[in-house]
Amino acid sequence: MIDCVEERIVLKNKKIKCKNPHRRKITVFIIFFIVSGSLFIHYKSNVSRILSETCVKSAEEITIDAVNNVVLESLSDLKYSDLAEVSLDNSGNIKMINIDVVETNKIARTVSIKTKKLLEQKIKNGIPVPFGTLSGLAYFSGAGKTIFLQVVTVKNVYCDFSSDFLEGGINQTVHRIYLIVKAEVTVVIPGVKNEAEFDSGILLCESLLVGKVPEIIVGK
């Protein structure tokens, strides 16, 4: 006699928890909002400031180089007598020093135009900036490959003159005439606009004057 034993297999239904899709979307949105806000704050407080400062510094170096090139090319043969005329009295003492206003205006106009043109050419392809500057971290600001950013425009370039007198010995004075070139540029990066002005003073000519120097210098 064979006994048959009935085997039953009971399958228990497992409870599967379904996640709420709306809650997940809200979580993703909150994370995105926090990350975006942090990046924005970092950009405003660090990246934009360091990047702007770096661009201004690069623009200043390019400006000074442009001024030096123009002056060297245009005024290398300039002499003191081209700008100033020393008048003596009957005793041979210096009576007056006349500055040629026409000539100085001509020089100022020429240098201004040429410098602005050369400066615009130099920044046409952008300002050189190390790639690490984009990190906004001072430690990496000078690191990485150089990239070029078109963020600088030239507003104006103008010139002025100045002079000084230095003791050159007994009854002798050195008169120096300087050309002061000023360039105004605008640095614009997202969220930041920076106006900068650079001054570059260049010695044009000098002369050793013998005798008492008058305090008044007049133009022709």
Phi and psi restraints in degrees (value plus and minus 20) as a CYANA .aco file:
   2 ILE   PHI    -128.9   -88.9
   2 ILE   PSI     107.2   147.2
   3 ASP   PHI    -112.8   -72.8
   3 ASP   PSI     107.8   147.8
   4 CYS   PHI    -120.7   -80.7
   4 CYS   PSI     107.8   147.8
   5 VAL   PHI    -126.9   -86.9
   5 VAL   PSI     103.2   143.2
   6 GLU   PHI    -102.6   -62.6
   6 GLU   PSI     103.0   143.0
   7 GLU   PHI    -123.6   -83.6
   7 GLU   PSI     112.8   152.8
   8 ARG   PHI    -134.1   -94.1
   8 ARG   PSI     113.7   153.7
   9 ILE   PHI    -129.5   -89.5
   9 ILE   PSI      98.0   138.0
  10 VAL   PHI    -125.4   -85.4
  10 VAL   PSI     101.2   141.2
  11 LEU   PHI    -118.5   -78.5
  11 LEU   PSI     101.9   141.9
  12 LYS   PHI    -111.6   -71.6
  12 LYS   PSI     112.4   152.4
  13 ASN   PHI     -92.6   -52.6
  13 ASN   PSI     104.0   144.0
  14 LYS   PHI    -103.1   -63.1
  14 LYS   PSI     119.3   159.3
  15 LYS   PHI    -106.2   -66.2
  15 LYS   PSI     100.1   140.1
  16 ILE   PHI    -122.8   -82.8
  16 ILE   PSI     104.1   144.1
  17 LYS   PHI    -106.3   -66.3
  17 LYS   PSI     102.0   142.0
  18 CYS   PHI    -114.5   -74.5
  18 CYS   PSI     107.2   147.2
  19 LYS   PHI     -95.6   -55.6
  19 LYS   PSI     126.2   166.2
  20 ASN   PHI     -97.2   -57.2
  20 ASN   PSI      95.6   135.6
  21 PRO   PHI     -83.3   -43.3
  21 PRO   PSI     -51.4   -11.4
  22 HIS   PHI     -88.0   -48.0
  22 HIS   PSI     -58.6   -18.6
  23 ARG   PHI     -85.0   -45.0
  23 ARG   PSI     -58.0   -18.0
  24 ARG   PHI     -85.8   -45.8
  24 ARG   PSI     -61.4   -21.4
  25 LYS   PHI     -82.4   -42.4
  25 LYS   PSI     -60.5   -20.5
  26 ILE   PHI     -83.8   -43.8
  26 ILE   PSI     -61.3   -21.3
  27 THR   PHI     -82.5   -42.5
  27 THR   PSI     -65.5   -25.5
  28 VAL   PHI     -81.7   -41.7
  28 VAL   PSI     -61.1   -21.1
  29 PHE   PHI     -83.7   -43.7
  29 PHE   PSI     -62.4   -22.4
  30 ILE   PHI     -83.5   -43.5
  30 ILE   PSI     -63.9   -23.9
  31 ILE   PHI     -82.6   -42.6
  31 ILE   PSI     -64.5   -24.5
  32 PHE   PHI     -81.4   -41.4
  32 PHE   PSI     -61.7   -21.7
  33 PHE   PHI     -83.9   -43.9
  33 PHE   PSI     -63.0   -23.0
  34 ILE   PHI     -85.7   -45.7
  34 ILE   PSI     -65.6   -25.6
  35 VAL   PHI     -84.0   -44.0
  35 VAL   PSI     -64.8   -24.8
  36 SER   PHI     -83.2   -43.2
  36 SER   PSI     -62.7   -22.7
  37 GLY   PHI     -82.9   -42.9
  37 GLY   PSI     -60.6   -20.6
  38 SER   PHI     -85.0   -45.0
  38 SER   PSI     -62.6   -22.6
  39 LEU   PHI     -85.2   -45.2
  39 LEU   PSI     -58.7   -18.7
  40 PHE   PHI     -84.9   -44.9
  40 PHE   PSI     -64.8   -24.8
  41 ILE   PHI     -83.1   -43.1
  41 ILE   PSI     -61.2   -21.2
  42 HIS   PHI     -83.7   -43.7
  42 HIS   PSI     -60.5   -20.5
  43 TYR   PHI     -84.8   -44.8
  43 TYR   PSI     -67.3   -27.3
  44 LYS   PHI     -86.6   -46.6
  44 LYS   PSI     -57.3   -17.3
  45 SER   PHI    -111.3   -71.3
  45 SER   PSI     -42.2    -2.2
  46 ASN   PHI    -146.5  -106.5
  46 ASN   PSI     -80.6   -40.6
  47 VAL   PHI     -79.2   -39.2
  47 VAL   PSI     -71.6   -31.6
  48 SER   PHI     -82.7   -42.7
  48 SER   PSI     -59.3   -19.3
  49 ARG   PHI     -87.0   -47.0
  49 ARG   PSI     -71.0   -31.0
  50 ILE   PHI     -85.9   -45.9
  50 ILE   PSI     -60.4   -20.4
  51 LEU   PHI     -85.0   -45.0
  51 LEU   PSI     -61.9   -21.9
  52 SER   PHI     -84.1   -44.1
  52 SER   PSI     -64.7   -24.7
  53 GLU   PHI     -82.2   -42.2
  53 GLU   PSI     -60.8   -20.8
  54 THR   PHI     -85.9   -45.9
  54 THR   PSI     -62.0   -22.0
  55 CYS   PHI     -85.8   -45.8
  55 CYS   PSI     -59.9   -19.9
  56 VAL   PHI     -83.6   -43.6
  56 VAL   PSI     -62.6   -22.6
  57 LYS   PHI     -83.7   -43.7
  57 LYS   PSI     -63.4   -23.4
  58 SER   PHI     -83.9   -43.9
  58 SER   PSI     -60.5   -20.5
  59 ALA   PHI     -83.6   -43.6
  59 ALA   PSI     -57.6   -17.6
  60 GLU   PHI     -84.8   -44.8
  60 GLU   PSI     -63.5   -23.5
  61 GLU   PHI     -83.4   -43.4
  61 GLU   PSI     -61.6   -21.6
  62 ILE   PHI     -86.1   -46.1
  62 ILE   PSI     -58.5   -18.5
  63 THR   PHI     -84.0   -44.0
  63 THR   PSI     -68.2   -28.2
  64 ILE   PHI     -80.7   -40.7
  64 ILE   PSI     -61.4   -21.4
  65 ASP   PHI     -83.8   -43.8
  65 ASP   PSI     -61.0   -21.0
  66 ALA   PHI     -84.9   -44.9
  66 ALA   PSI     -62.8   -22.8
  67 VAL   PHI     -81.4   -41.4
  67 VAL   PSI     -67.2   -27.2
  68 ASN   PHI     -80.6   -40.6
  68 ASN   PSI     -61.4   -21.4
  69 ASN   PHI     -84.3   -44.3
  69 ASN   PSI     -63.1   -23.1
  70 VAL   PHI     -86.5   -46.5
  70 VAL   PSI     -65.6   -25.6
  71 VAL   PHI     -84.3   -44.3
  71 VAL   PSI     -62.3   -22.3
  72 LEU   PHI     -83.6   -43.6
  72 LEU   PSI     -58.0   -18.0
  73 GLU   PHI     -95.6   -55.6
  73 GLU   PSI     -59.2   -19.2
  74 SER   PHI    -115.0   -75.0
  74 SER   PSI     -48.9    -8.9
  75 LEU   PHI    -144.8  -104.8
  75 LEU   PSI      -0.4    39.6
  76 SER   PHI     -85.9   -45.9
  76 SER   PSI     -46.2    -6.2
  77 ASP   PHI    -118.3   -78.3
  77 ASP   PSI     -12.0    28.0
  78 LEU   PHI     -88.3   -48.3
  78 LEU   PSI     115.4   155.4
  79 LYS   PHI    -135.4   -95.4
  79 LYS   PSI     141.2   181.2
  80 TYR   PHI     -78.7   -38.7
  80 TYR   PSI     -59.1   -19.1
  81 SER   PHI     -88.0   -48.0
  81 SER   PSI     -36.4     3.6
  82 ASP   PHI     -94.0   -54.0
  82 ASP   PSI     -42.6    -2.6
  83 LEU   PHI    -132.4   -92.4
  83 LEU   PSI     -49.0    -9.0
  84 ALA   PHI    -152.9  -112.9
  84 ALA   PSI     127.1   167.1
  85 GLU   PHI    -147.6  -107.6
  85 GLU   PSI     104.6   144.6
  86 VAL   PHI    -115.4   -75.4
  86 VAL   PSI     104.5   144.5
  87 SER   PHI    -124.5   -84.5
  87 SER   PSI     115.7   155.7
  88 LEU   PHI    -131.0   -91.0
  88 LEU   PSI     132.6   172.6
  89 ASP   PHI    -108.5   -68.5
  89 ASP   PSI    -193.9  -153.9
  90 ASN   PHI     -85.1   -45.1
  90 ASN   PSI     -42.6    -2.6
  91 SER   PHI    -110.7   -70.7
  91 SER   PSI     -19.9    20.1
  92 GLY   PHI      67.7   107.7
  92 GLY   PSI     -15.3    24.7
  93 ASN   PHI    -105.3   -65.3
  93 ASN   PSI     137.1   177.1
  94 ILE   PHI     -91.2   -51.2
  94 ILE   PSI     102.8   142.8
  95 LYS   PHI    -117.7   -77.7
  95 LYS   PSI     -58.8   -18.8
  96 MET   PHI    -180.7  -140.7
  96 MET   PSI     131.0   171.0
  97 ILE   PHI    -139.5   -99.5
  97 ILE   PSI      94.2   134.2
  98 ASN   PHI    -116.4   -76.4
  98 ASN   PSI     108.0   148.0
  99 ILE   PHI    -117.9   -77.9
  99 ILE   PSI     109.6   149.6
 100 ASP   PHI     -96.2   -56.2
 100 ASP   PSI      79.8   119.8
 101 VAL   PHI     -86.1   -46.1
 101 VAL   PSI     -57.4   -17.4
 102 VAL   PHI     -81.1   -41.1
 102 VAL   PSI     -64.8   -24.8
 103 GLU   PHI     -88.5   -48.5
 103 GLU   PSI     -61.6   -21.6
 104 THR   PHI     -85.5   -45.5
 104 THR   PSI     -58.7   -18.7
 105 ASN   PHI     -84.1   -44.1
 105 ASN   PSI     -59.0   -19.0
 106 LYS   PHI     -83.4   -43.4
 106 LYS   PSI     -63.9   -23.9
 107 ILE   PHI     -84.0   -44.0
 107 ILE   PSI     -65.0   -25.0
 108 ALA   PHI     -80.4   -40.4
 108 ALA   PSI     -62.8   -22.8
 109 ARG   PHI     -86.3   -46.3
 109 ARG   PSI     -64.4   -24.4
 110 THR   PHI     -83.5   -43.5
 110 THR   PSI     -67.4   -27.4
 111 VAL   PHI     -85.7   -45.7
 111 VAL   PSI     -59.6   -19.6
 112 SER   PHI     -81.3   -41.3
 112 SER   PSI     -68.6   -28.6
 113 ILE   PHI     -84.6   -44.6
 113 ILE   PSI     -67.2   -27.2
 114 LYS   PHI     -87.1   -47.1
 114 LYS   PSI     -58.7   -18.7
 115 THR   PHI     -86.5   -46.5
 115 THR   PSI     -63.7   -23.7
 116 LYS   PHI     -82.0   -42.0
 116 LYS   PSI     -62.9   -22.9
 117 LYS   PHI     -84.7   -44.7
 117 LYS   PSI     -65.8   -25.8
 118 LEU   PHI     -86.5   -46.5
 118 LEU   PSI     -58.9   -18.9
 119 LEU   PHI     -84.2   -44.2
 119 LEU   PSI     -61.9   -21.9
 120 GLU   PHI     -84.5   -44.5
 120 GLU   PSI     -55.4   -15.4
 121 GLN   PHI     -87.2   -47.2
 121 GLN   PSI     -59.9   -19.9
 122 LYS   PHI     -88.6   -48.6
 122 LYS   PSI     -51.0   -11.0
 123 ILE   PHI    -120.8   -80.8
 123 ILE   PSI     -14.0    26.0
 124 LYS   PHI     -78.2   -38.2
 124 LYS   PSI     -62.0   -22.0
 125 ASN   PHI    -110.5   -70.5
 125 ASN   PSI     -14.2    25.8
 126 GLY   PHI      91.3   131.3
 126 GLY   PSI     148.3   188.3
 127 ILE   PHI    -116.2   -76.2
 127 ILE   PSI     110.2   150.2
 128 PRO   PHI     -89.6   -49.6
 128 PRO   PSI     107.2   147.2
 129 VAL   PHI    -158.5  -118.5
 129 VAL   PSI     110.8   150.8
 130 PRO   PHI     -81.7   -41.7
 130 PRO   PSI     119.4   159.4
 131 PHE   PHI     -79.3   -39.3
 131 PHE   PSI     -52.6   -12.6
 132 GLY   PHI     -83.2   -43.2
 132 GLY   PSI     -38.9     1.1
 133 THR   PHI     -82.4   -42.4
 133 THR   PSI     -50.2   -10.2
 134 LEU   PHI     -87.2   -47.2
 134 LEU   PSI     -34.0     6.0
 135 SER   PHI     -92.7   -52.7
 135 SER   PSI     -43.2    -3.2
 136 GLY   PHI      59.9    99.9
 136 GLY   PSI     -11.6    28.4
 137 LEU   PHI    -127.6   -87.6
 137 LEU   PSI     107.7   147.7
 138 ALA   PHI     -78.7   -38.7
 138 ALA   PSI     -53.1   -13.1
 139 TYR   PHI     -83.3   -43.3
 139 TYR   PSI     -53.5   -13.5
 140 PHE   PHI    -121.6   -81.6
 140 PHE   PSI     -15.3    24.7
 141 SER   PHI     -82.7   -42.7
 141 SER   PSI     -47.0    -7.0
 142 GLY   PHI    -127.1   -87.1
 142 GLY   PSI      -8.4    31.6
 143 ALA   PHI    -124.0   -84.0
 143 ALA   PSI     140.6   180.6
 144 GLY   PHI      72.8   112.8
 144 GLY   PSI     154.9   194.9
 145 LYS   PHI     -87.1   -47.1
 145 LYS   PSI     126.1   166.1
 146 THR   PHI     -97.4   -57.4
 146 THR   PSI     108.8   148.8
 147 ILE   PHI    -137.3   -97.3
 147 ILE   PSI     143.2   183.2
 148 PHE   PHI    -138.5   -98.5
 148 PHE   PSI     104.6   144.6
 149 LEU   PHI    -133.9   -93.9
 149 LEU   PSI     108.5   148.5
 150 GLN   PHI    -109.4   -69.4
 150 GLN   PSI      59.1    99.1
 151 VAL   PHI    -144.7  -104.7
 151 VAL   PSI     -18.5    21.5
 152 VAL   PHI    -138.4   -98.4
 152 VAL   PSI     114.0   154.0
 153 THR   PHI    -146.0  -106.0
 153 THR   PSI     127.0   167.0
 154 VAL   PHI    -112.3   -72.3
 154 VAL   PSI     100.5   140.5
 155 LYS   PHI    -104.9   -64.9
 155 LYS   PSI     -71.8   -31.8
 156 ASN   PHI    -181.2  -141.2
 156 ASN   PSI     131.4   171.4
 157 VAL   PHI    -153.6  -113.6
 157 VAL   PSI     106.8   146.8
 158 TYR   PHI    -161.5  -121.5
 158 TYR   PSI     141.7   181.7
 159 CYS   PHI    -144.9  -104.9
 159 CYS   PSI     134.9   174.9
 160 ASP   PHI    -165.4  -125.4
 160 ASP   PSI     148.3   188.3
 161 PHE   PHI    -143.2  -103.2
 161 PHE   PSI     130.8   170.8
 162 SER   PHI    -166.1  -126.1
 162 SER   PSI     142.9   182.9
 163 SER   PHI    -167.8  -127.8
 163 SER   PSI     139.4   179.4
 164 ASP   PHI    -164.5  -124.5
 164 ASP   PSI     145.6   185.6
 165 PHE   PHI    -143.7  -103.7
 165 PHE   PSI     109.8   149.8
 166 LEU   PHI    -144.0  -104.0
 166 LEU   PSI     126.5   166.5
 167 GLU   PHI     -86.2   -46.2
 167 GLU   PSI     109.5   149.5
 168 GLY   PHI    -132.9   -92.9
 168 GLY   PSI     -16.6    23.4
 169 GLY   PHI     122.1   162.1
 169 GLY   PSI    -187.1  -147.1
 170 ILE   PHI     -87.6   -47.6
 170 ILE   PSI      99.9   139.9
 171 ASN   PHI      37.3    77.3
 171 ASN   PSI       9.0    49.0
 172 GLN   PHI    -149.8  -109.8
 172 GLN   PSI     123.8   163.8
 173 THR   PHI    -158.2  -118.2
 173 THR   PSI     117.4   157.4
 174 VAL   PHI    -115.6   -75.6
 174 VAL   PSI     102.1   142.1
 175 HIS   PHI    -123.7   -83.7
 175 HIS   PSI     101.5   141.5
 176 ARG   PHI    -135.7   -95.7
 176 ARG   PSI     119.5   159.5
 177 ILE   PHI    -137.2   -97.2
 177 ILE   PSI     108.0   148.0
 178 TYR   PHI    -134.7   -94.7
 178 TYR   PSI     128.8   168.8
 179 LEU   PHI    -124.8   -84.8
 179 LEU   PSI     104.6   144.6
 180 ILE   PHI    -126.4   -86.4
 180 ILE   PSI      94.8   134.8
 181 VAL   PHI    -124.3   -84.3
 181 VAL   PSI     105.9   145.9
 182 LYS   PHI    -137.9   -97.9
 182 LYS   PSI     110.4   150.4
 183 ALA   PHI    -141.1  -101.1
 183 ALA   PSI     112.0   152.0
 184 GLU   PHI    -128.4   -88.4
 184 GLU   PSI     104.8   144.8
 185 VAL   PHI    -148.6  -108.6
 185 VAL   PSI     139.5   179.5
 186 THR   PHI    -141.5  -101.5
 186 THR   PSI     106.9   146.9
 187 VAL   PHI    -126.9   -86.9
 187 VAL   PSI      98.0   138.0
 188 VAL   PHI    -142.6  -102.6
 188 VAL   PSI      95.3   135.3
 189 ILE   PHI    -144.3  -104.3
 189 ILE   PSI     138.9   178.9
 190 PRO   PHI     -69.7   -29.7
 190 PRO   PSI      97.1   137.1
 191 GLY   PHI      70.6   110.6
 191 GLY   PSI     -27.7    12.3
 192 VAL   PHI    -159.6  -119.6
 192 VAL   PSI     113.2   153.2
 193 LYS   PHI    -147.9  -107.9
 193 LYS   PSI     102.0   142.0
 194 ASN   PHI    -144.0  -104.0
 194 ASN   PSI     103.5   143.5
 195 GLU   PHI    -114.9   -74.9
 195 GLU   PSI     111.3   151.3
 196 ALA   PHI    -154.5  -114.5
 196 ALA   PSI     127.6   167.6
 197 GLU   PHI    -149.9  -109.9
 197 GLU   PSI     111.6   151.6
 198 PHE   PHI    -136.9   -96.9
 198 PHE   PSI     114.6   154.6
 199 ASP   PHI    -131.5   -91.5
 199 ASP   PSI     115.6   155.6
 200 SER   PHI    -153.4  -113.4
 200 SER   PSI      95.0   135.0
 201 GLY   PHI    -119.1   -79.1
 201 GLY   PSI     108.7   148.7
 202 ILE   PHI    -147.1  -107.1
 202 ILE   PSI     110.9   150.9
 203 LEU   PHI     -93.1   -53.1
 203 LEU   PSI      97.8   137.8
 204 LEU   PHI    -106.4   -66.4
 204 LEU   PSI     -67.3   -27.3
 205 CYS   PHI    -183.2  -143.2
 205 CYS   PSI     145.7   185.7
 206 GLU   PHI    -172.4  -132.4
 206 GLU   PSI     140.5   180.5
 207 SER   PHI    -169.2  -129.2
 207 SER   PSI     124.7   164.7
 208 LEU   PHI    -111.3   -71.3
 208 LEU   PSI      94.8   134.8
 209 LEU   PHI    -120.7   -80.7
 209 LEU   PSI     113.2   153.2
 210 VAL   PHI    -124.6   -84.6
 210 VAL   PSI     105.2   145.2
 211 GLY   PHI      94.0   134.0
 211 GLY   PSI    -199.1  -159.1
 212 LYS   PHI     -94.7   -54.7
 212 LYS   PSI     112.8   152.8
 213 VAL   PHI    -115.4   -75.4
 213 VAL   PSI     109.5   149.5
 214 PRO   PHI     -89.8   -49.8
 214 PRO   PSI     135.8   175.8
 215 GLU   PHI    -104.1   -64.1
 215 GLU   PSI     -34.5     5.5
 216 ILE   PHI    -128.3   -88.3
 216 ILE   PSI     108.6   148.6
 217 ILE   PHI    -137.7   -97.7
 217 ILE   PSI     102.5   142.5
 218 VAL   PHI    -135.1   -95.1
 218 VAL   PSI     139.2   179.2
 219 GLY   PHI    -110.1   -70.1
 219 GLY   PSI     137.4   177.4
